[in-house]
Amino acid sequence: MRRRGGRRVIILPMLRPAIPALLALAVAAPSASCIGPFACTLVGGYDGLFVELTVAGAPLPAGDYTLVARADGHELVAEIELVDQQRYGVSCTGCPIVVASGDHQLSFDPFLSSTDGDVTIGYLEAGAGGPATVTLELRRADVVLAQQTYEPRYERRQPNGSGCPPELHQAHDTLVITTP
């Protein structure tokens, strides 16, 4: 036990060797990038438009579906087969579909189940966002189940925290599918 300024300070003998390391950590902590409020996480992400698909009414029946995305002068076609009202959904064969679009690589990655799904369409280059206009259309045979044109407003997002990479440009929207 030691006296310090009229107070008693008790230092357990087993803690004495650790005191210099603890003091160094306490001094360094506010500026360390892995400790404190400035820590970056390791979440990844993609640029582009993310569209949530919802099915209105009964689930989609089993069968072949075609999801078309029109963007940057390209028509990207995904053929999707739903088998026996799959709850967990399927991606298309050969997805994501990637094409050269000017200085960018445009990626189209759909996912569909009998009750919902999602579509991601954007540029693969970090921070590039996605197309200015996107039209999505879902068909079963010759019947159009949903069609919508989007003019996304891409917002800057940093999923790992402010000041932490990557810096993404994302937009979010929805598409409601009517059951045939």
ROPAMI-201636 format. One record per residue (C-alpha): residue number from 1; residue in three letters; chain; x, y, z. Coordinates in steps of 0.1 Angstrom, whole numbers, padded with zeros to 4 digits, always signed. Layout:
<rs>
(r NUM; "ala"; "A"; (X; Y; Z));
...
</rs>
This chain:
<rs>
(r 1; "met"; "A"; (+0000; +0000; +0000));
(r 2; "arg"; "A"; (+0012; +0035; -0008));
(r 3; "arg"; "A"; (+0000; +0069; +0002));
(r 4; "arg"; "A"; (-0006; +0094; -0026));
(r 5; "gly"; "A"; (-0019; +0129; -0019));
(r 6; "gly"; "A"; (-0036; +0117; +0013));
(r 7; "arg"; "A"; (-0052; +0088; -0004));
(r 8; "arg"; "A"; (-0043; +0052; -0001));
(r 9; "val"; "A"; (-0034; +0034; -0034));
(r 10; "ile"; "A"; (-0034; -0003; -0033));
(r 11; "ile"; "A"; (-0015; -0021; -0060));
(r 12; "leu"; "A"; (-0017; -0058; -0059));
(r 13; "pro"; "A"; (+0017; -0074; -0064));
(r 14; "met"; "A"; (+0006; -0095; -0094));
(r 15; "leu"; "A"; (-0005; -0063; -0113));
(r 16; "arg"; "A"; (+0028; -0044; -0109));
(r 17; "pro"; "A"; (+0044; -0060; -0140));
(r 18; "ala"; "A"; (+0014; -0050; -0162));
(r 19; "ile"; "A"; (+0012; -0013; -0151));
(r 20; "pro"; "A"; (+0036; +0000; -0178));
(r 21; "ala"; "A"; (+0017; -0018; -0206));
(r 22; "leu"; "A"; (-0017; -0006; -0193));
(r 23; "leu"; "A"; (-0006; +0030; -0191));
(r 24; "ala"; "A"; (+0008; +0028; -0226));
(r 25; "leu"; "A"; (-0025; +0014; -0239));
(r 26; "ala"; "A"; (-0045; +0041; -0221));
(r 27; "val"; "A"; (-0023; +0068; -0237));
(r 28; "ala"; "A"; (-0025; +0053; -0272));
(r 29; "ala"; "A"; (-0062; +0043; -0272));
(r 30; "pro"; "A"; (-0077; +0076; -0284));
(r 31; "ser"; "A"; (-0055; +0077; -0315));
(r 32; "ala"; "A"; (-0055; +0040; -0323));
(r 33; "ser"; "A"; (-0075; +0029; -0354));
(r 34; "cys"; "A"; (-0086; -0003; -0338));
(r 35; "ile"; "A"; (-0098; +0010; -0305));
(r 36; "gly"; "A"; (-0125; +0035; -0296));
(r 37; "pro"; "A"; (-0151; +0053; -0316));
(r 38; "phe"; "A"; (-0130; +0055; -0348));
(r 39; "ala"; "A"; (-0128; +0017; -0353));
(r 40; "cys"; "A"; (-0135; +0004; -0388));
(r 41; "thr"; "A"; (-0154; -0028; -0393));
(r 42; "leu"; "A"; (-0148; -0053; -0422));
(r 43; "val"; "A"; (-0181; -0052; -0439));
(r 44; "gly"; "A"; (-0180; -0053; -0477));
(r 45; "gly"; "A"; (-0206; -0041; -0501));
(r 46; "tyr"; "A"; (-0214; -0033; -0537));
(r 47; "asp"; "A"; (-0223; -0001; -0556));
(r 48; "gly"; "A"; (-0255; +0001; -0575));
(r 49; "leu"; "A"; (-0293; -0001; -0573));
(r 50; "phe"; "A"; (-0308; -0027; -0550));
(r 51; "val"; "A"; (-0344; -0036; -0557));
(r 52; "glu"; "A"; (-0364; -0057; -0532));
(r 53; "leu"; "A"; (-0390; -0079; -0549));
(r 54; "thr"; "A"; (-0422; -0087; -0532));
(r 55; "val"; "A"; (-0450; -0110; -0545));
(r 56; "ala"; "A"; (-0486; -0096; -0540));
(r 57; "gly"; "A"; (-0512; -0123; -0534));
(r 58; "ala"; "A"; (-0504; -0160; -0536));
(r 59; "pro"; "A"; (-0469; -0173; -0541));
(r 60; "leu"; "A"; (-0455; -0176; -0576));
(r 61; "pro"; "A"; (-0462; -0210; -0591));
(r 62; "ala"; "A"; (-0435; -0233; -0602));
(r 63; "gly"; "A"; (-0422; -0226; -0638));
(r 64; "asp"; "A"; (-0399; -0206; -0659));
(r 65; "tyr"; "A"; (-0395; -0169; -0654));
(r 66; "thr"; "A"; (-0375; -0142; -0673));
(r 67; "leu"; "A"; (-0362; -0112; -0656));
(r 68; "val"; "A"; (-0350; -0084; -0679));
(r 69; "ala"; "A"; (-0329; -0054; -0669));
(r 70; "arg"; "A"; (-0324; -0025; -0694));
(r 71; "ala"; "A"; (-0296; -0001; -0685));
(r 72; "asp"; "A"; (-0269; +0018; -0703));
(r 73; "gly"; "A"; (-0282; +0006; -0737));
(r 74; "his"; "A"; (-0279; -0030; -0727));
(r 75; "glu"; "A"; (-0307; -0056; -0722));
(r 76; "leu"; "A"; (-0296; -0082; -0697));
(r 77; "val"; "A"; (-0318; -0113; -0696));
(r 78; "ala"; "A"; (-0319; -0138; -0667));
(r 79; "glu"; "A"; (-0337; -0171; -0671));
(r 80; "ile"; "A"; (-0349; -0184; -0637));
(r 81; "glu"; "A"; (-0367; -0217; -0630));
(r 82; "leu"; "A"; (-0388; -0220; -0598));
(r 83; "val"; "A"; (-0394; -0255; -0588));
(r 84; "asp"; "A"; (-0424; -0264; -0566));
(r 85; "gln"; "A"; (-0429; -0230; -0549));
(r 86; "gln"; "A"; (-0393; -0227; -0535));
(r 87; "arg"; "A"; (-0393; -0207; -0504));
(r 88; "tyr"; "A"; (-0356; -0202; -0505));
(r 89; "gly"; "A"; (-0353; -0191; -0541));
(r 90; "val"; "A"; (-0329; -0195; -0569));
(r 91; "ser"; "A"; (-0305; -0173; -0587));
(r 92; "cys"; "A"; (-0303; -0176; -0625));
(r 93; "thr"; "A"; (-0278; -0199; -0642));
(r 94; "gly"; "A"; (-0247; -0179; -0651));
(r 95; "cys"; "A"; (-0254; -0150; -0628));
(r 96; "pro"; "A"; (-0242; -0125; -0621));
(r 97; "ile"; "A"; (-0243; -0113; -0657));
(r 98; "val"; "A"; (-0215; -0088; -0664));
(r 99; "val"; "A"; (-0211; -0067; -0695));
(r 100; "ala"; "A"; (-0187; -0039; -0705));
(r 101; "ser"; "A"; (-0205; -0005; -0704));
(r 102; "gly"; "A"; (-0183; +0024; -0714));
(r 103; "asp"; "A"; (-0156; +0027; -0688));
(r 104; "his"; "A"; (-0174; +0004; -0664));
(r 105; "gln"; "A"; (-0183; -0033; -0659));
(r 106; "leu"; "A"; (-0221; -0035; -0654));
(r 107; "ser"; "A"; (-0233; -0063; -0632));
(r 108; "phe"; "A"; (-0268; -0077; -0630));
(r 109; "asp"; "A"; (-0275; -0102; -0602));
(r 110; "pro"; "A"; (-0312; -0114; -0596));
(r 111; "phe"; "A"; (-0326; -0137; -0570));
(r 112; "leu"; "A"; (-0361; -0150; -0570));
(r 113; "ser"; "A"; (-0383; -0172; -0547));
(r 114; "ser"; "A"; (-0420; -0179; -0548));
(r 115; "thr"; "A"; (-0427; -0150; -0523));
(r 116; "asp"; "A"; (-0399; -0125; -0527));
(r 117; "gly"; "A"; (-0364; -0118; -0541));
(r 118; "asp"; "A"; (-0340; -0091; -0549));
(r 119; "val"; "A"; (-0320; -0076; -0578));
(r 120; "thr"; "A"; (-0287; -0058; -0577));
(r 121; "ile"; "A"; (-0276; -0039; -0608));
(r 122; "gly"; "A"; (-0245; -0016; -0607));
(r 123; "tyr"; "A"; (-0209; -0010; -0616));
(r 124; "leu"; "A"; (-0182; -0033; -0603));
(r 125; "glu"; "A"; (-0157; -0005; -0599));
(r 126; "ala"; "A"; (-0157; +0008; -0563));
(r 127; "gly"; "A"; (-0175; +0042; -0559));
(r 128; "ala"; "A"; (-0189; +0042; -0594));
(r 129; "gly"; "A"; (-0226; +0037; -0584));
(r 130; "gly"; "A"; (-0248; +0024; -0612));
(r 131; "pro"; "A"; (-0268; +0034; -0642));
(r 132; "ala"; "A"; (-0288; +0066; -0643));
(r 133; "thr"; "A"; (-0319; +0047; -0655));
(r 134; "val"; "A"; (-0329; +0011; -0650));
(r 135; "thr"; "A"; (-0360; -0007; -0662));
(r 136; "leu"; "A"; (-0368; -0041; -0647));
(r 137; "glu"; "A"; (-0394; -0065; -0662));
(r 138; "leu"; "A"; (-0405; -0099; -0649));
(r 139; "arg"; "A"; (-0423; -0123; -0673));
(r 140; "arg"; "A"; (-0437; -0158; -0672));
(r 141; "ala"; "A"; (-0441; -0169; -0708));
(r 142; "asp"; "A"; (-0457; -0139; -0725));
(r 143; "val"; "A"; (-0473; -0125; -0694));
(r 144; "val"; "A"; (-0457; -0094; -0678));
(r 145; "leu"; "A"; (-0459; -0098; -0640));
(r 146; "ala"; "A"; (-0441; -0066; -0631));
(r 147; "gln"; "A"; (-0424; -0037; -0649));
(r 148; "gln"; "A"; (-0409; -0005; -0635));
(r 149; "thr"; "A"; (-0384; +0021; -0646));
(r 150; "tyr"; "A"; (-0361; +0036; -0619));
(r 151; "glu"; "A"; (-0340; +0068; -0619));
(r 152; "pro"; "A"; (-0319; +0059; -0588));
(r 153; "arg"; "A"; (-0305; +0086; -0565));
(r 154; "tyr"; "A"; (-0273; +0071; -0554));
(r 155; "glu"; "A"; (-0262; +0080; -0519));
(r 156; "arg"; "A"; (-0227; +0078; -0505));
(r 157; "arg"; "A"; (-0225; +0050; -0478));
(r 158; "gln"; "A"; (-0196; +0038; -0457));
(r 159; "pro"; "A"; (-0207; +0004; -0443));
(r 160; "asn"; "A"; (-0175; +0002; -0421));
(r 161; "gly"; "A"; (-0180; +0035; -0404));
(r 162; "ser"; "A"; (-0173; +0072; -0412));
(r 163; "gly"; "A"; (-0139; +0076; -0429));
(r 164; "cys"; "A"; (-0134; +0038; -0434));
(r 165; "pro"; "A"; (-0132; +0022; -0468));
(r 166; "pro"; "A"; (-0150; +0012; -0489));
(r 167; "glu"; "A"; (-0171; +0042; -0500));
(r 168; "leu"; "A"; (-0201; +0029; -0518));
(r 169; "his"; "A"; (-0228; +0046; -0539));
(r 170; "gln"; "A"; (-0261; +0029; -0535));
(r 171; "ala"; "A"; (-0298; +0034; -0541));
(r 172; "his"; "A"; (-0327; +0012; -0529));
(r 173; "asp"; "A"; (-0362; +0007; -0543));
(r 174; "thr"; "A"; (-0389; -0020; -0545));
(r 175; "leu"; "A"; (-0408; -0039; -0572));
(r 176; "val"; "A"; (-0442; -0055; -0566));
(r 177; "ile"; "A"; (-0450; -0087; -0586));
(r 178; "thr"; "A"; (-0485; -0097; -0592));
(r 179; "thr"; "A"; (-0493; -0134; -0593));
(r 180; "pro"; "A"; (-0506; -0147; -0626));
</rs>
